[in-house]
Amino acid sequence: MNRAKIILEADNNVIGLAVAGSWLTNEIDEFSDLDLILVTKTKVSDNKNAMLCYAKKLGNFLSGFTGEHVGEPRVLICLYDNPILHVDIKFVTLEEFHSRIETPVLLLDKQGQLQTVLNNSIAKFPYPDFQWIEDRFWIWIHYSLLKIGRGEYLEAYDFSGFLRMVVLGPLLHIKNGNLPRGVRKVETELKDEDLTNLKQTIPSYERQSLLVSLKNSVSLYRQLRTILFDNKVELQKDTEQKVMMYFDEIENKGN
């Protein structure tokens, strides 16, 4: 960290450097990655070579790639050596630094501009839109049933992970007073009963197991919906009814 600060301090295009993620909560351990935010005068995130050039200056760089797969092309996901370390470097301008999901610790702030931004903006973590989930959930269940019915078990197996990541994990985190970070740290941040219910949505590669785990997903979603949703969320009752009738059809075909 000190090396990065010294190197970047001499760069005229660099406004400052901050660190986020588990560093903020003192939860760093031997398995943690490092989340850095590099703020520059001119935009760097539209030039992958420039991003790589900065990354290579900071340590024993092995390789890296941009984060389009997580919807954040401004992040360069890097692996360093001696010691081997995963580092995410987010490249932003001063204007982009205003929008953030957490308040980072400043490591370098040449003219106090980053602190000014932090003083005049609020961190806002994105929460799921309950209506967005409800509008999609039953169609997703139907999709999974189609795959099971056709015998595409691996597709259905993988899709169960999608439901945990996008729907069940975030809702369970919210129920437990946590930030809705998918299924991250569910083993330590959920109540035992909630974790048990979530694990019951994990199937094996077998038709009956896929159906049982999918039905457990439906049951868990219904419980969470009752607890978390208010009356502003329009429930897709007709779709739910038709999909669950189709669920019975698929189950009966296997008997």
C-alpha positions in Angstrom: 0.0 0.0 0.0 2.8 2.4 0.9 4.6 1.5 -2.3 1.5 2.3 -4.4 1.1 5.6 -2.6 4.7 6.6 -3.3 4.5 5.6 -7.0 1.2 7.3 -7.6 2.1 10.5 -5.8 4.6 11.3 -8.5 2.0 11.0 -11.3 0.6 14.3 -12.3 -2.6 12.7 -13.6 -3.4 11.1 -10.2 -5.7 13.0 -7.8 -5.7 10.3 -5.1 -6.0 6.7 -4.0 -8.5 5.1 -1.7 -9.1 1.6 -0.3 -12.5 0.0 0.2 -14.0 -3.5 0.7 -13.1 -5.6 3.7 -10.4 -3.2 4.7 -13.1 -0.8 6.0 -14.5 -3.3 8.5 -11.2 -4.9 9.6 -12.3 -8.2 8.2 -9.2 -8.8 6.1 -7.7 -12.3 6.4 -5.4 -14.4 4.3 -8.2 -15.1 1.7 -9.2 -11.4 1.2 -8.7 -9.4 -1.9 -7.8 -5.7 -2.0 -10.1 -3.1 -3.4 -8.4 0.1 -4.6 -10.0 3.2 -6.1 -7.7 5.3 -8.3 -8.9 8.8 -9.0 -7.4 10.6 -12.0 -7.8 14.0 -13.7 -8.4 12.5 -17.1 -10.5 9.4 -17.7 -8.4 6.2 -17.7 -11.2 3.5 -17.7 -11.8 3.8 -21.4 -8.3 2.7 -22.2 -7.4 -0.8 -21.1 -3.7 -0.4 -21.9 -3.5 2.6 -19.7 -5.3 0.7 -16.9 -2.8 -2.1 -17.3 0.1 0.3 -17.3 -0.9 1.7 -13.9 -1.5 -1.8 -12.5 2.0 -2.9 -13.6 3.6 -0.1 -11.7 2.2 -1.1 -8.4 3.8 -4.5 -7.8 4.7 -7.9 -9.2 1.9 -7.9 -11.7 1.0 -11.3 -13.2 -2.2 -10.6 -15.2 -5.4 -8.7 -15.2 -8.7 -8.2 -17.0 -11.6 -5.7 -17.0 -14.8 -6.4 -15.1 -17.5 -6.4 -17.8 -18.7 -9.7 -16.5 -19.8 -8.0 -13.2 -21.1 -4.9 -15.0 -18.1 -2.7 -14.1 -15.7 -2.2 -17.0 -13.9 0.5 -14.9 -12.5 -2.2 -12.7 -9.3 -4.0 -13.5 -9.2 -7.3 -11.8 -5.5 -8.2 -11.1 -3.3 -10.9 -9.7 0.0 -10.0 -8.2 2.9 -12.2 -6.9 5.1 -12.1 -3.9 2.8 -12.7 -2.1 0.1 -13.9 -4.5 -2.7 -11.4 -4.1 -6.0 -10.5 -5.8 -6.4 -6.8 -6.3 -9.3 -4.9 -7.9 -8.4 -1.4 -9.1 -11.3 0.8 -9.9 -10.4 3.7 -12.2 -12.6 6.8 -11.8 -12.6 10.6 -12.4 -13.2 13.0 -9.5 -16.8 13.4 -10.8 -17.4 9.7 -10.8 -15.9 9.4 -7.2 -19.1 11.1 -5.9 -21.2 8.0 -6.7 -20.2 5.2 -4.3 -21.6 2.2 -2.4 -19.4 2.7 0.6 -17.1 5.3 2.1 -13.5 4.3 1.4 -10.3 5.1 3.4 -8.2 7.7 1.7 -4.5 6.7 1.2 -3.5 9.6 -1.0 -5.4 12.9 -1.5 -3.0 15.4 -3.0 -5.1 18.5 -2.7 -7.9 17.4 -0.4 -10.3 17.0 -3.3 -11.3 13.4 -2.3 -12.1 14.4 1.2 -14.2 17.3 -0.1 -16.2 14.8 -2.2 -16.7 12.5 0.8 -17.9 15.4 2.9 -20.5 16.4 0.3 -21.9 13.1 -0.9 -23.5 10.0 0.6 -22.6 6.4 0.1 -25.6 4.3 -1.2 -25.5 0.6 -1.5 -27.8 -0.7 -4.3 -30.8 -2.7 -2.9 -32.9 -5.0 -5.0 -36.1 -3.8 -6.4 -38.8 -6.1 -5.0 -41.2 -5.5 -7.9 -38.4 -6.3 -10.3 -37.9 -9.6 -8.6 -41.6 -10.5 -8.4 -42.1 -9.7 -12.0 -39.4 -12.2 -13.0 -39.5 -14.9 -10.3 -42.3 -17.1 -11.6 -41.1 -17.0 -15.2 -37.7 -18.1 -13.9 -39.3 -21.0 -12.1 -41.2 -22.0 -15.3 -37.9 -21.8 -17.2 -36.2 -24.1 -14.8 -39.1 -26.6 -15.0 -38.8 -26.6 -18.8 -35.1 -27.6 -18.5 -35.9 -30.3 -16.0 -38.8 -31.6 -18.1 -36.5 -31.8 -21.2 -33.7 -33.5 -19.2 -31.3 -30.5 -19.3 -30.3 -31.1 -15.7 -27.1 -29.3 -15.7 -28.8 -26.1 -17.0 -31.4 -26.4 -14.2 -28.7 -27.1 -11.7 -26.8 -24.0 -12.7 -29.9 -21.9 -12.7 -30.6 -22.8 -9.1 -27.4 -20.9 -8.3 -28.6 -17.9 -10.2 -31.8 -17.8 -8.1 -29.7 -18.0 -4.9 -27.4 -15.2 -6.1 -30.0 -12.8 -7.4 -33.1 -13.5 -5.3 -32.8 -15.7 -2.2 -29.4 -14.7 -1.0 -30.0 -10.9 -1.2 -33.5 -11.2 0.4 -32.1 -13.4 3.3 -29.4 -10.8 3.9 -31.9 -8.0 4.1 -34.0 -10.1 6.5 -30.9 -10.5 8.7 -30.0 -6.8 8.6 -27.1 -7.2 6.2 -26.2 -5.6 2.9 -27.7 -7.7 0.0 -24.4 -9.0 -1.4 -25.7 -12.1 -3.2 -24.7 -15.2 -1.2 -21.4 -13.7 0.1 -20.7 -14.8 3.7 -24.1 -16.4 4.2 -22.3 -19.0 6.3 -21.5 -16.4 8.9 -24.0 -13.7 8.5 -27.3 -15.5 8.4 -29.2 -17.1 11.3 -28.9 -20.9 11.4 -32.5 -21.5 10.3 -32.1 -19.2 7.3 -28.9 -20.8 6.2 -30.5 -24.2 6.6 -33.4 -23.1 4.4 -31.0 -21.7 1.8 -29.0 -24.9 1.7 -32.2 -26.8 1.0 -32.3 -25.1 -2.4 -29.1 -26.7 -3.5 -29.8 -29.8 -5.7 -27.8 -32.7 -6.8 -27.6 -33.7 -10.5 -30.8 -35.8 -10.5 -34.3 -35.1 -11.5 -36.1 -35.5 -8.2 -33.5 -33.5 -6.3 -33.8 -30.7 -8.8 -37.6 -30.6 -8.4 -37.4 -30.8 -4.6 -34.8 -28.0 -4.4 -36.8 -25.9 -6.8 -39.9 -26.3 -4.7 -37.9 -25.3 -1.6 -36.8 -22.2 -3.5 -40.4 -21.3 -4.2 -41.3 -21.9 -0.5 -38.4 -19.8 0.7 -39.3 -17.0 -1.7 -42.9 -17.0 -0.5 -41.8 -16.7 3.1 -39.4 -13.9 2.4 -41.9 -12.1 0.2 -44.4 -12.1 3.1 -41.8 -10.7 5.5 -40.1 -8.1 3.3 -42.6 -6.9 0.6 -45.1 -4.1 1.4 -48.4 -3.6 -0.3 -46.9 -1.5 -3.0 -45.5 -4.6 -4.6 -48.0 -6.0 -7.1 -47.9 -9.8 -6.8 -48.1 -11.8 -10.0 -50.8 -14.1 -8.6 -52.1 -15.4 -11.9 -48.6 -16.2 -13.2 -47.7 -17.9 -9.9 -50.9 -20.0 -10.0 -50.3 -21.2 -13.6 -46.6 -21.9 -13.0 -47.3 -24.0 -9.9 -50.0 -25.9 -11.9 -47.3 -26.6 -14.5 -44.9 -27.6 -11.6 -47.5 -30.3 -10.7 -47.6 -31.5 -14.3 -43.8 -31.9 -14.5 -43.7 -33.7 -11.1 -46.5 -36.1 -12.2 -44.7 -37.0 -15.4 -41.9 -38.5 -13.4 -44.2 -40.8 -11.4 
